[in-house]
Every structure is written in structure tokens, then in C-alpha cells.
Amino acid sequence: MNSEPSAAVPVPALSPVPAPASALDRIASVDALRGLVITLMIFVNDLAGVARAPSWLRHANAKADAMTLPDIVFPAFLFIAGVSIPLALSRAAALGQSRGELFWKVLVRTLALLTMGVAMVNMEEHEPWYRGLWGLLAYLAMLLAFAVVPRQAGPARATFRIGRIVGAVGLLALGLLYQTSEGKHLMLGPLFEATDHHWLRHSWWGILGLIGWAYLVASLVYLAFGRRREWLLGAAALLMLLFVADKSDFAARYASREWLAWALPVIRPLQAVFAWINSHVSFAESLGSLAAITTAGCCLGSILTPGSDVKAPAERLRWTGIFVGGLLVAAVLLDAVYGLNKIQATPAWCFLCSAITAGVWMLLYWLMDLRRIEGWSRAVRPAGANPLLAYVLHPILYAIAGFVNLPLDFYKSSQLPLTVNIFGSLLMAFLVVQLTGLIARAGYRMKV
């Protein structure tokens, strides 16, 4: 389908009839790109502990108008998550799941990501138990709670189901037992007294939490508009305008206009609601510009669904090339207004990272899905097939090492050459990816 409206496709159109199994085959380049991004994410996260790392391997300053390699990783994952949304929802619809069931699945996944994100943020900011035991148990509970249950009936299926229940109960119990360094439990501090003490807080939701909010918004957009790419593009633009509106304090501007005085009884309550929501989840970033990245990914993913009219490889490459060009133009035009900044999630940064990610997918699509050159991807493929496990396995290894007092990060010592520091982090990333593959071959997968 071209970007122009087409009456031939119903709105929304997920997959009105079951598609042939061959049409639902996984696209190798999507999994490879996801694996590359996860591997790179583990690498830059690990390298963050190396103070001497070169500037291009460290995140740009929070106030800088600049972007480095690590600043591309997170939005790249948001984008590839958006690409996966049409593919996943189309598969589910083809298997007979109703729109209501898909909506419920989206909500459950969002809640799971938010829960994991908040838990990880709090264990990083404050560890209440001996040698990080609370965090280690929280990770183990996550592994149980979000394990994929085998489809075949048998002892393994029953065991995984019991494990999911144990994990969910364990996460709840650990949340109730979490306490500050002053000994105040979770229900007492934030609900009944003003305090700055550490608690299970959603100060910034964590990486997984931010992914959860962006996933929620983009999924709802796709459920509403289906494969209508012109509508998806419009939704991405409107989400980016949330950033612009929030930064210009549009609620206060409308409340201060005399000619709207008659509407103040409605505007002021809405302003209060907006302020309350914004105090918990940012309209500008979490629900705005970051969600726009994921929605832009949905646009690309929509041409890969079974019902798309962009079927020929040449058409897909041409469409993506035009898409990348449009994203680059938007980034250039908006750069003068807000600049490039990851921490602030500026529009130019979002569009530029989206363009880079889409461009990399073009190359991988040509290389893997057209030329069938896939052998190289074995190094990152396990992370692409099991991304959530690969992401949490990295901090789990450090949690275990911390509990047994094992200096796992010895290679980050300033006494060693910088090349050793960097190579050690790179080796750690590939170690985590390959360990993810070994665990998957043993029969375990993690998914929300």
C-alpha cells in the first residue's frame, strides 16, 4: 500500500481472515536487527562502568545538543518494538483472537513491563537486603513469572504454570517487603507521609517501563487504525506534537486567554487532570516523543504484514528508502528548535534515530531476506529470539556475582589498558547473548 488512503483496506485492518502459515513466517532481518540492538544495548550498559571510555561510547551530556552511539541504542529498540507490533498482532488475529483479546494482551504486557521496570529502578537506587539479595530474588521471580509456558501438555507445562504463579506471588511479596534504609515499609512512606525516603517508586519507570508506555500507546494506535499507514504516520506526528505542546505549557496558555473565560470551568479541571497524569508519566517524553518512535516503527512493520500491498522486495526497499528520507528531513527541520538530546527525548533525536534504525533494517533485509546471507547473525540471533531474557540476564549475572562477592567486572579496572576495558565489555555482551541461546535450547523462553 502506498502512503495515500486506499478504500480497498478496511479500517482498522489487522487480519480479517486467517493467513496461510507461510505468510506468517518470521522475517529474518527483523530478528537480526533486534538481536543487534539488544547486544549493543548490553555492551553500552556494561561499558557505562568504565570511566575512561571514549566520548563516542558514552551517553552525551544531559544538556548537550549532541548524540553518541549509546544514544541511538534505546530509540532503536523502541523502533524495532514498533516494527514487531503489526507482525505480532497480525499473527494473533490470524489465529482467531478478537480485538478485545488483543487489547487485553496489550494491557497485560504493558503492566508486566512497568512492573519489571519499577523493580529494576528501585533495586538500582536502593538495595534493602544483604549483598543485593532483594534484587537477586526479584530477578528470579521475574524469570518464573514471565516464563513462556510450553504448548504441549505434560509435566513441563504444569511445572511452568506453577512457576509463573510462584513468580507472581514472589514479586508481590518482595514488593510488600521492600523497605527504606530507615526501616519504613512501602505502604507507609508514600501514602501516609511526605518523605524523600527510597521506596518502590516510578521515578522514571526504568528502561523497561519506558518501553512499556511507548508499546501501550503504539499498540492502541495500531489497534485503532490497522494498516492505514497514512493514519499511523499522522498519529506519530501528533504524538510528537505532545512534546511540543508540553514544552510550551499549552494548558496554562489556554487557561490564561480571556476569550476562553467561558470555558474555564472545563479547562481548569482538565488542566488539573493533565498535571496529575504528567506527574506520574511524562506526556512530552513517555507518551509523546518516545511513543512516536514506536509508532513510526509500526509504519514500517505494517508493510511486512501478510495483508500489506507492499509485497515485492523492491517495493519494500523503495518504500523504506522514502520513509527514511522523510524522517531525516523531519529531524533536520526540528533540530533548530530543540536540538539533539536523548535525556529530553527531543523530536530531532527521535526522528534521526528512527531513520538510522530503518536504514539499518533496509541493509539487513537486502542481505538476509533477499540474498540469504544469514550465517553472520548467529552471533546475535539468540538475543533477537529471546530479547527480554537477554536484557535481564546481564544484571542477573552481576546480582549473582555481587551476592557471592565475585568481582565479575574485574576487566573494568582503571589499572588495565582501555582496550582491555572495552574488549571486556564487548565480550560480556556476547557472553550474555550466547548464554541466552543456551538457556533457550534448554527449553526456557521469557516473554511478557
N, C-alpha and C positions, 0 to 999 in steps of 0.2 A: 504494500500500500504506500502511496505517496503521502506527503505531509498534508495534501489537500483533503477536505472532507469527502467521504465516499458513502453514498447511500446504500452501497452493497453490504456494508458491515453493520450489524445491529449494535446498539449502544445500551449497556456495555456488552461486549462480546468476549467471553473468556474461552469457552469451548462448548458450543451448543450441543455438539454430538460427540460421542467417543471417537477419538482419533486412533488411527492404526498404531500398533506398537512401534513400528519403525519410525513414525513421525515424532514419537516421544523419546527417542534415543538422546542421550546426553551429548551436548556439543563439547568436543574435547577442548577447544580453545577457552571456553568459559571456566571449566575446571582448572585448566593450566594457569589462567590468569589469577584465579582465586588462590591457587597454591603459591604462585609467585608473590602475591601481595601478603599472604599470611607469613611466608618465610621471611620476607623483607621486614614485616612488622616485628617479628620475633628478634631479628637481627638488630634493628634500631632501638628496640626496647632494652635489649641486653647491653648494647653499646652505650646507652644513656648513663651507665655507671662508670664510664671511662671519662674522666675529666679532661684528658688531653686530646680527645677525639677532634679531628679537624672540623672546622666550622660547617662544611657542607654535609657532614654526617651528624650534626647536632641540630635540634629544632631552632628556628630563628627566634630572636628575642620577641617577647610578647608585644612590644611596641614598635617593632621593626616593620618597615614596608619591604618585606623580602620573603623568600621561600627557599628552603633547602630540600634535599632528598627525603629526610624523615617527614617533612611537612606534607608530602604527597601520599604517604602510605595510608593514613586513616581515610581521607576522602576517596582514595582508590578502592578501599574496601567497601565504603558506603555505596560507591557507584556499582561495583560488581554485585553487591547485595541487591541493588535495584534491578540489575540485569536478570538476576535469578528469580525475582518475584513473578513476572509473567510466565516464566517457564514452570515454576513450581505450582502456581495457581491453575495453569492450563492443564498440567498433569492431573491435579486433584479433581478438576472439573470433568476431565475426560474419564475419570474413574467413577463418576456419578455423584460427587459431593455437591451439595446445594450451595447457593450463595450464602445462606445463613451459616452453614457448617464452615465455609471458608472464612467468614467473618469471625466466627468463634475461634478458629485456629489462629488467625492473626492476633487476636487479643491475648490468647494463651501464650503465644510465642513472645509477644511484647512484654507481658508480665514476667516471664522467665528471664528475659534479657535484663529487665530492670532490676529484678531480684539479685541476679548474679553481679551486675554492675555495682549496686549499692554495697553488697557484701565485700567485693574486692576493694572498693574505695575505702571502706571503714577499716579493713584489716591492714591496709597500707598506712592509714593515718594514725591508727591506734590499735595495738595488739594487746588485748586484756589478759591473755594467759601466758604461761611459761613457754619461752622459746617459740612463740608463734603457734602454739597448739590450737588456738581457736581458729586461726586461718587455715591450718592444715586440715582440721576436721570439717571446716566449711567446704573446702575443695573436694574432700572425699564425699561429702553429702551431695555436692553438685554432680559428681561423677555418677552417683547412684540415681539421683532424682531425674537426670536428663539423659539416661541411657536409652538407646533405641531397643525396643522390645522385639525379639525375633518373631517373624510372621508364622513360622511353623510351630504347631502345637507340640508340647513336650516339656520336659523338666527345665530346659534352658529358658523357655518362655515364662514359666511360672516363677523361676528364680529372678529373672529380670523385673518382672512385675512387682514382686515383693521388695526387691531392691529399690525400685522407684518410690514405693511407699515409705520405706525406711529413710531414704534420702530426703524426701519432702518433709517428713516429721523431724528429721535431724536438723534441716535448715531452720525450721520454725523454732525448735528447741534452742539452737545456737543463737538465734536472734533474741529470744527471751532471756538468755543467759549473758548476753553481751552487756558489759558494764564499763563505765569510765574508770580512769585511774583513781578517782575519788570514791569508787565503790557504788556509784549510783546506777541503778538498772535502767533499762531502756524506757519503760513506761513512765518513769518518774521525772526524768530530766526535761525532755522536750514538751511534755503535755501539761505539766503542772507547775513549772517554774522556769523563769528566764535564766538561761545558763549558757556559757560558752564551752561547756564540757563536751568531750567527744561522746558520740553516741552513734547508733546506726542512722546516719544522715545521708541525704541525697544532695550533698554539697555541689557536686557536678555530675552525678549519676554514673561516672566511670565510662570507659570506652564502650563496654557492652551496653550500658544504659543509653548512651547517646545513639548507638546503633539501633537500639530498641525503639526510641522515639522516631527516628528517621524511617525505620522499617514500618512502623504503625501508620504514619502519615502517607507514605508512598503506597502502601498496600491498600489503604482505604481509597486513595485516588484511583488506583488501578481497578479495584472492585467497582468503583462508580463509573469509570469511563472506558474500561476494557482496552481494546487495542487501538482506540482512536488516538493516533499519535499527535494529531494537532491539538487535541484536548489535553493530552499528557504534557506536551510542551507548554501549553498555556498554564497548566497547573504548576509546573516547575517555575515559570516566570512569576506567577502570583505568590508562590512560596518565597521566592527571593525578595519580592516586594515587602513581605513581612519584616525582613531585616531592615529595609529602607524605612518603613513606617515606624518600626520600634525605635530606631536610632534618631528619628525626627520627633519622637514623642507625640505621635499623632493624636492620642487620646486627649492629652492636655490641650492641644491646638483646637480640637473641635469643641471642647468644653468651654474655651475662652471666647468663642465667636458670638458676638451679640445677636446676629441674625438667627442663631440656633438656640436662643434663650428658651423658646417654647418647648424645645426637646430636651432640656436639661434633666427633667425627671426621669428620662430614659437613659440619657447619655451617662449621667453620673453613676447609676448602679452598674451599667456596663463597664465603665471605667474601673470601678472597684473590683468587678469580677476579673477583668483583664489583669489588673495589678496583682490579684491573688494568684492567678494561674502563672503569671510571669515570675512570681517569687519562687515557684516550685520548678517550673520548666520554662526555659527561655523561648519566647516567641521568635526573637531575632535569629538565634542560632539553632537550637534543638528542633523547633517546629518550623523554622524558616529556611535559612540557607543550607543547613545540613540535610534537611528533608528534601530540598530542591535537588541536591546531588543525587540522592537515591531515586527520586522521581525521574531525573534525567537518565539514570541507568535503566529505568523501566521503559523509556522510549526506545533505547537500543534493544532491550530484551524483547520488546513487542514484535520486532521484525524476525525474531528467532522462534516464535511460537508456531505450532502446526497450522493455524488458520491464517497466518500472515500472507499478504500478497507479494511480499518481498522474499521470493523463494530462491531465485538463482544466485549463486555465489557472487557473480559480478554485480548484480543489483544490490546485494547486501554491502559489498565493499564500497560501491558508489554512494549509497545512502549514508553509510557511516562516515565516509570522507566529507560529504556535505555537512553532516551533523557536527563533526569535529571542527570544520571551518566556522560554523555558526557559533560554537562555544568559544572559540578563540577570539572571534570578533567581539562577543559579549564581554569577555574577560578584558580585552584592551579598552573598550569603551568605559567599563566600570572601574578600571584601575585608577583613573584620575580622581574618582570620587572617594573611595575608601581604601585603595591600595591593596597590597597582598599581605594577608596576615591570617595565620592558622588559628591562633587563640581567639581572635574576634570573628572567625569564620566569615570573612568578607566575601562579597559576591564575586569579585575578580579571582580570588583564590579558589573558590568553589568551581567556577566555570573553567579556569585554566587546568585544575587537577582533573576535572571531568574530561576535558579534551585530551589530556595526556593519557588517561586510562583507556578511553575509547580508541585512541590511536594505537596503543599497545595491543588492544584486542584485535584490531584490524590486522596487524602483523601476525599475531598468533593464529588467527582464523585462516589467513592465507597459508601459513606454514604448516598448520596441523590438520585442519579440516579439508583443505584443498590439496596440498602437496603430500599430506600424510607423513610428515616428518615429526614424529611424536616421541622418539626414544629419549631425547634430552629431558623431557618433562618428568621422567621417573624420579628425578631428584626432588621435585616439589609436589608431585601428584598426590601423595598421602595427605598433605595439608589441604589441598583443594577438595578432596573427597570427604574429609573429616575436619573442617576448619575450626569448629568450636573446641574440639578436643586439643588440636594443635595449639590454639591460643592459650587455653588454661593450663596445658601441660608444662609450659615454660615456668610460670610462677609456682606450680606444684613442685617441680624439681627443686626450686630454691627453698620452698617451705619445708620440704623433707630434709634438705641439707642443713637448713637453719636449726631444725629440731634436734638433729643428731650431731650438731656442731661440726659439720663438714664444710671446709672452705671451697665451695664449688666455684666461686668467682676468683680463684687464685690468679687466673690469667689477666685480670684487670689491674693488677698491681702496677703502681707507678714506677716500680723498680725495674719492670720489664720494658723492652722496646715497644713503641707504639704499634708497630706492625704486629707484634705478638698479641697486644690487646685487641686489635681489630680482627685478626685472624681467629682469635679465640671466640669472639662473639659470633663470627660467621660460622665457625664450626659448631657452636652451641645451637644456632638456628637450624642447621641441617641435621644435627643430632636429634633435636625435638621432632623435626619432620619425619625422620626415619623411625623414631620410636613410636610416633603416631601410626605409621604404617604397620609396624609390628603388632601393636595393640589391636588395630583393625583386623589384621589377619587372624588374630586370636579370637575374633568374634565380637569385639566391642566397638560400638559407634556412639557418638554423643550428638544429640540434636535437640533443639527446643521446638 
